[in-house]
Amino acid sequence: MQALSTIVYADIDPAASPQPSAVANSIATAAKDSLSAGQFEIVQRQLSLSDVRQGLEEFPTGHEHLAVDDNLILLDAGALIACAPYRGRVVLTMDPFAHTQAYAGTLGIDVDVLRVRLHDALLSAEKVITLDSRAFDAVCPLLPNRPEKKTFPATPLRSSHAAGTAILVVGNEDPNSMKQVMANFEREFPAEKFIAYDAGSVFEQPWKMVLHMGLIRDSGPGARLADAWPGGVPVLQCVEPARLEAYQRRHHQAVHAFIEHGKTGLLFPKMEELIRALRELFSDSLPARSVARAARHRVDPAAEWDALFAEILV
């Protein structure tokens, strides 16, 4: 018999990346394709701002409610605010307290009251699972029991080398410099289509390649090496040698902040060298595609998703 899980979420912060709706869709899609498919059924319930306000009015904290669903999953701050008294499993992809001032203004509630409600929701939870290190650091001191610390599983990007396929550009350094970076690419290669990373739409289309500008810091789905590798999408990275050397001195363990040139992607020290390489690859993409094939087995998305499902769905 399938176990029924209901994922409740609300996109109350337009600046959030990724949006809870994108995370919920990723979980539901991965569940259908997982090695454990058929063992559970997922229903998504998206709350509007009026739904969240209604939850604030109808469900005061201090009166715990049992969920009517077999497994209620509250995803990020919006769901916690609306369903605070319900005893469910809380999944956090970001610090729920990071934008309480903005949430309070949007919902018309005192910010301290909102913080207390979020805290009560965490205390009422059957289990708290964090998929982001900042979320873990924010809630761990507030809970009597240590929350589960996980990472968001790899979600393969789709690869295509057909004419007209876009190139994904991920800006990892100064966000203000991305406009200039995009303008440079568009000026040098007017026949190609370059699209800046957006967590909400990154999985909606295939990609010719991924260009990472600077050390890879964005942990959002679709912006990680672990998402490009299993999908066979070639990765090119441009990072200054001094920044790379400083990072390697501080971080001795292997982390996915940079690629290994010729093994997991192609690494370039200057923008000029990256542009020169792109000019050659647009004529003959075989070198980049060969490296992408070699990197394809660096991660096992199916195993990662099954491990997460064991925590939140079973």
C-alpha positions in Angstrom: 0.0 0.0 0.0 1.3 3.5 -0.9 2.1 5.9 1.9 0.4 9.2 1.3 2.4 12.4 1.9 1.2 15.9 1.5 3.8 18.6 0.9 2.5 22.0 2.0 4.3 25.2 0.9 3.8 28.9 0.1 5.9 31.2 -2.1 5.7 34.2 0.3 9.2 35.6 -0.5 9.7 36.6 -4.2 13.4 36.8 -3.6 13.8 33.3 -2.3 16.0 31.0 -4.4 14.9 28.3 -4.9 11.2 29.0 -4.4 9.4 26.4 -2.2 7.2 25.5 -5.2 10.3 24.6 -7.2 11.6 22.4 -4.3 8.2 20.7 -4.0 8.1 20.0 -7.7 11.6 18.6 -7.6 10.7 16.2 -4.7 7.5 15.1 -6.5 9.2 14.5 -9.8 12.1 12.6 -8.3 9.7 10.4 -6.3 8.0 9.3 -9.5 11.4 8.4 -11.1 13.0 7.0 -7.9 14.1 3.4 -7.3 11.4 3.4 -4.6 8.6 4.6 -6.9 5.3 3.0 -6.1 5.9 2.9 -2.4 4.5 6.4 -1.7 2.1 8.9 -3.2 2.8 12.7 -3.0 0.2 15.4 -3.0 1.2 19.0 -3.3 -0.7 21.7 -1.6 0.3 25.3 -2.5 -0.9 28.0 -0.1 -1.7 31.5 -1.2 -1.0 34.6 0.9 -4.6 34.6 1.9 -4.3 31.0 3.0 -1.3 31.8 5.2 -3.2 34.7 6.7 -6.2 32.5 7.3 -4.0 29.9 9.0 -2.7 32.7 11.3 -6.2 33.5 12.4 -7.7 30.0 12.6 -4.8 28.0 14.1 -3.3 29.8 17.1 -0.1 28.4 18.5 -0.2 26.5 21.8 -3.0 24.2 20.7 -1.4 21.3 18.9 -3.3 19.7 16.0 -2.9 16.2 14.6 -2.6 16.1 10.8 -5.3 14.3 8.9 -2.8 13.2 6.3 -0.6 10.1 6.8 2.5 12.2 6.5 2.3 16.0 6.6 5.4 17.8 5.2 5.8 21.5 6.0 8.2 23.0 3.5 10.0 26.2 4.6 8.7 29.3 6.4 5.4 29.9 4.6 4.0 26.5 5.5 5.3 26.8 9.1 3.6 30.1 9.6 0.3 28.8 8.2 0.3 25.4 9.9 2.3 26.1 13.1 0.2 24.0 15.5 0.2 20.9 13.2 2.5 18.1 14.1 4.3 17.2 10.9 7.7 16.8 9.4 9.4 20.1 8.7 11.8 20.4 5.7 13.9 23.5 5.5 15.9 24.5 2.4 16.7 28.0 3.9 16.9 29.8 7.3 13.2 30.3 8.2 14.0 33.4 10.3 16.2 35.1 7.7 13.4 37.3 6.3 10.9 37.5 9.1 10.8 41.3 8.9 9.6 41.1 5.3 7.2 38.3 6.1 5.7 40.3 8.9 5.2 43.3 6.6 3.6 41.2 3.9 1.2 39.4 6.3 0.4 42.4 8.5 1.7 40.8 11.8 4.1 41.9 14.5 7.6 40.5 13.7 8.2 39.2 17.2 4.9 37.4 17.1 5.9 35.8 13.8 9.3 34.7 15.2 7.5 33.1 18.2 5.1 31.3 15.8 8.0 29.9 13.7 9.8 28.7 16.8 6.6 27.0 18.1 6.2 25.3 14.7 9.7 23.9 15.0 9.1 22.7 18.5 5.8 21.0 17.5 7.3 19.2 14.6 7.6 15.4 14.5 11.0 15.8 12.8 13.0 18.7 11.4 15.2 18.0 8.3 17.5 20.7 7.0 18.7 20.6 3.4 20.9 23.7 3.7 23.8 24.4 6.2 22.5 27.9 6.9 19.1 26.4 7.8 20.7 23.9 10.1 22.8 26.6 11.9 19.8 28.8 12.4 17.5 26.2 14.0 19.8 23.8 15.7 20.3 26.0 18.9 16.6 26.4 19.2 15.6 22.7 19.3 15.9 20.2 22.2 16.8 17.5 19.7 19.4 17.9 16.9 17.7 18.3 13.5 18.6 16.0 10.6 21.3 17.7 8.5 21.1 16.7 4.9 21.9 18.2 1.5 19.4 18.7 -1.4 20.0 15.6 -3.6 21.5 16.0 -7.1 18.9 16.8 -9.7 20.3 16.2 -13.2 20.2 19.0 -15.7 19.2 17.9 -19.2 21.8 18.1 -22.0 21.3 18.9 -25.7 23.7 19.9 -28.4 20.9 20.8 -30.9 21.1 24.1 -32.7 19.5 26.9 -30.6 20.0 25.2 -27.2 20.8 27.8 -24.6 23.9 28.0 -22.4 23.4 28.4 -18.6 25.5 31.1 -16.9 25.9 30.9 -13.1 27.3 34.0 -11.3 29.0 32.9 -8.1 30.8 36.1 -7.2 29.5 39.7 -7.3 25.9 39.7 -8.5 26.3 43.2 -9.9 29.0 42.0 -12.3 26.6 39.5 -14.0 25.1 42.1 -16.3 28.6 42.9 -17.7 29.4 39.2 -18.0 26.2 38.5 -19.9 26.8 41.5 -22.1 30.3 40.2 -22.9 29.0 36.8 -23.9 26.2 38.2 -26.0 28.6 40.6 -27.8 31.2 37.9 -28.5 28.7 35.2 -29.6 25.5 36.9 -31.0 24.4 33.6 -32.5 24.3 31.8 -29.2 21.7 32.1 -26.4 23.0 32.8 -22.9 20.6 32.6 -19.9 21.5 33.5 -16.3 20.7 30.9 -13.6 17.2 31.0 -12.2 16.2 28.3 -9.7 12.6 28.4 -10.7 13.1 27.6 -14.4 16.5 25.9 -14.6 15.0 22.4 -15.1 12.5 23.5 -17.7 14.9 23.2 -20.7 18.0 21.4 -21.8 21.4 23.1 -21.8 24.3 23.1 -24.2 26.8 23.7 -21.4 27.1 25.5 -18.0 29.4 28.4 -17.4 30.4 29.0 -13.8 31.9 32.5 -13.1 34.1 32.3 -10.0 34.2 29.8 -7.2 31.0 27.8 -7.1 29.1 29.1 -4.0 25.4 28.8 -5.0 23.9 25.6 -3.5 20.6 26.0 -5.2 19.3 23.1 -7.4 20.6 23.4 -10.9 23.6 25.6 -9.9 25.7 22.8 -8.5 28.3 20.7 -10.2 26.4 17.7 -8.9 23.4 18.7 -11.1 25.4 19.2 -14.3 27.6 16.0 -14.0 24.9 13.3 -14.0 23.0 15.0 -16.8 26.1 15.0 -19.0 26.1 18.8 -19.3 29.7 20.1 -20.0 30.9 22.5 -17.3 33.3 25.4 -17.9 34.6 27.6 -15.0 36.4 30.8 -14.9 38.2 31.7 -11.6 41.2 33.8 -10.9 44.2 31.6 -9.8 44.8 33.7 -6.6 41.2 33.1 -5.5 41.5 29.4 -6.3 44.8 29.0 -4.4 43.5 30.9 -1.4 40.4 28.7 -1.3 42.4 25.5 -1.6 44.6 26.5 1.4 41.5 27.1 3.6 39.6 24.0 2.5 41.7 20.9 2.5 38.9 18.4 1.9 37.4 17.9 -1.6 34.5 20.2 -2.1 32.4 21.1 -5.2 33.6 24.7 -5.4 35.7 24.2 -8.5 36.3 21.6 -11.2 39.3 19.5 -11.9 40.5 20.6 -15.3 40.1 17.8 -17.9 38.4 15.5 -15.4 35.2 17.1 -14.3 35.1 20.1 -16.6 37.3 22.8 -18.2 38.9 25.5 -15.9 40.1 28.9 -17.1 42.0 31.6 -15.2 40.8 34.6 -17.3 37.7 35.7 -19.1 39.7 36.1 -22.3 40.8 32.5 -22.2 37.2 31.3 -21.5 35.9 33.2 -24.5 38.7 31.9 -26.7 37.9 28.3 -25.6 34.1 28.9 -26.2 34.9 30.1 -29.8 36.6 26.8 -30.4 34.0 24.6 -28.7 31.2 26.2 -30.6 32.9 24.9 -33.7 33.8 21.5 -32.2 32.2 20.6 -28.9 33.7 17.1 -28.7 36.4 18.0 -26.1 33.9 19.4 -23.6 31.4 16.5 -24.3 34.2 13.9 -23.7 35.0 15.5 -20.3 31.3 15.6 -19.4 30.9 11.9 -20.2 33.8 11.1 -17.9 32.3 13.2 -15.0 28.9 11.6 -15.4 29.3 9.0 -12.6 30.8 11.3 -10.0 27.4 11.4 -8.2 24.5 9.0 -7.9 21.2 11.1 -7.8 18.9 8.1 -7.4 20.7 6.9 -4.3 20.7 10.5 -2.9 17.0 10.9 -3.4 16.2 7.5 -1.9 18.1 8.4 1.2 16.1 11.6 1.5 12.8 9.9 0.9 13.7 7.5 3.7 13.7 10.5 6.0 10.7 12.5 4.9 8.3 10.1 3.2 8.6 6.7 5.0 
